[in-house]
Amino acid sequence: MESVPVQQSVRRPRFRRAAEPPAFRLTDDDVEIIRHIARHRFLRSTHIAALVGRSLDRTNDRLLRLFHAGYVDRPRAQLDRFPTSGTAPMLYALADRGARLLRQRGDSPLADIEWSRKNRKVQRPFIDHQVEIVDFQVALQRALSTRADVRLLFEREVSTAASWRQERDARPFALSAQLGQNGIVHRVSVVPDLVFVLQFADGTRHNYAVEIDRGTMPVFRSDPEQTSIARKMRVYSAAHAAKQHQREFGWANFRVLFVTTNEERIKTMIDASRRSQARRHGAGASLFWFSTFAEIKRGADLLSLEWRDGNRRAVRLAQ
């Protein structure tokens, strides 16, 4: 009886590059994937498929080849999630070879940074926070993908009076204020997790700063020198009252969006927002809007999603 050899499929390591990488030829579509990863710092395969408008299977195939060719990394810190949360879509980051490629093509993702070394040192809490930011960004892009009357602009695309700062400052949209406590004045700054602008067909703009709150930071603290949600709100309120956004960003106005974990935390944060505004002589709490991760991920159009402001009124991004 003649025996027929069975060809076994090669299973490549998930977090170690193969000694014999799969056949690979870099395409313009691959460069687009690398640019998205560089822009967002970390992206899951599902994010990338949504951003480039391709099937997940096709995207995963290109990502596998890009990883084994050394253009992108798979941070090992994401392994921390598996024992408690199950297998999540693979997370990718920019690798040194990918950064060199983008520089050769005229992009410059912070050229002096050793990306692969940073990816090895990154910890899971930072990754989880960044992934939540990207979840929000991708939801925004999906909501606006079929809208011809609204244009979505992110930080580096926003042409404002802050342009001069963008050339020398990696955080051009920081706001600061002097906060007093027990006769001592502290200079405190806040840097939003994300800044975006909705530009409408009539030329009007709605400007937003986003704070992603995973419930790890206390809302209130007795020590004013320690970071808290309430302290952030005081800075935003004071900077808004001083019209810092007009002088430095060229914005007529803005709102701060807090995306957080649950309804109970929203109630506490609304209380904090009202206290922060009371310090501004009753200016109102409409500066701060609130929603939950569950609402954002439910798939609803973010432009029609009802947020709640600090006065507990229903508000929408496009209203």
VENFENGI-V566323 format. One record per residue. RES is the residue in one small letter. OMEGA is omega as a letter, one per 30 degrees, with the letter a starting at -180 (* if undefined). Layout:
<<RES/OMEGA> <RES/OMEGA>>
//
This chain:
<<m/a> <e/l> <s/a> <v/a> <p/l> <v/l> <q/a> <q/l> <s/a> <v/l> <r/a> <r/l> <p/a> <r/a> <f/l> <r/a> <r/a> <a/l> <a/l> <e/a> <p/l> <p/l> <a/a> <f/l> <r/a> <l/l> <t/l> <d/l> <d/l> <d/l> <v/l> <e/l> <i/a> <i/l> <r/l> <h/a> <i/l> <a/a> <r/a> <h/a> <r/l> <f/l> <l/l> <r/l> <s/l> <t/l> <h/a> <i/l> <a/a> <a/a> <l/a> <v/l> <g/l> <r/l> <s/l> <l/a> <d/l> <r/l> <t/l> <n/l> <d/l> <r/l> <l/l> <l/a> <r/l> <l/l> <f/a> <h/l> <a/l> <g/a> <y/l> <v/l> <d/l> <r/a> <p/a> <r/a> <a/l> <q/l> <l/a> <d/a> <r/a> <f/a> <p/a> <t/a> <s/a> <g/a> <t/l> <a/l> <p/a> <m/l> <l/a> <y/l> <a/l> <l/l> <a/a> <d/a> <r/l> <g/l> <a/l> <r/l> <l/a> <l/l> <r/l> <q/a> <r/l> <g/l> <d/a> <s/l> <p/l> <l/a> <a/a> <d/a> <i/l> <e/a> <w/a> <s/l> <r/l> <k/a> <n/l> <r/a> <k/a> <v/a> <q/a> <r/a> <p/l> <f/l> <i/a> <d/l> <h/a> <q/l> <v/l> <e/l> <i/a> <v/l> <d/a> <f/a> <q/a> <v/l> <a/l> <l/a> <q/l> <r/a> <a/a> <l/a> <s/a> <t/a> <r/l> <a/a> <d/a> <v/l> <r/l> <l/l> <l/l> <f/a> <e/a> <r/l> <e/a> <v/l> <s/a> <t/l> <a/l> <a/a> <s/a> <w/l> <r/a> <q/a> <e/a> <r/a> <d/l> <a/a> <r/a> <p/a> <f/l> <a/l> <l/a> <s/l> <a/l> <q/a> <l/l> <g/l> <q/l> <n/l> <g/l> <i/a> <v/l> <h/l> <r/a> <v/l> <s/l> <v/l> <v/a> <p/l> <d/a> <l/l> <v/l> <f/a> <v/l> <l/a> <q/a> <f/a> <a/a> <d/l> <g/l> <t/a> <r/l> <h/a> <n/a> <y/l> <a/a> <v/l> <e/l> <i/a> <d/a> <r/l> <g/a> <t/l> <m/l> <p/l> <v/l> <f/l> <r/l> <s/a> <d/a> <p/l> <e/l> <q/a> <t/l> <s/l> <i/a> <a/l> <r/l> <k/a> <m/l> <r/l> <v/l> <y/a> <s/a> <a/l> <a/l> <h/l> <a/l> <a/l> <k/l> <q/a> <h/l> <q/a> <r/a> <e/a> <f/a> <g/a> <w/l> <a/a> <n/l> <f/l> <r/l> <v/a> <l/l> <f/l> <v/a> <t/a> <t/a> <n/a> <e/l> <e/l> <r/l> <i/l> <k/l> <t/a> <m/l> <i/l> <d/l> <a/a> <s/l> <r/l> <r/a> <s/l> <q/l> <a/l> <r/l> <r/l> <h/l> <g/a> <a/a> <g/a> <a/a> <s/l> <l/a> <f/l> <w/a> <f/l> <s/a> <t/l> <f/a> <a/l> <e/a> <i/a> <k/a> <r/l> <g/l> <a/l> <d/a> <l/l> <l/l> <s/l> <l/l> <e/l> <w/l> <r/l> <d/a> <g/l> <n/l> <r/l> <r/l> <a/a> <v/a> <r/a> <l/a> <a/a> <q/*>>
//
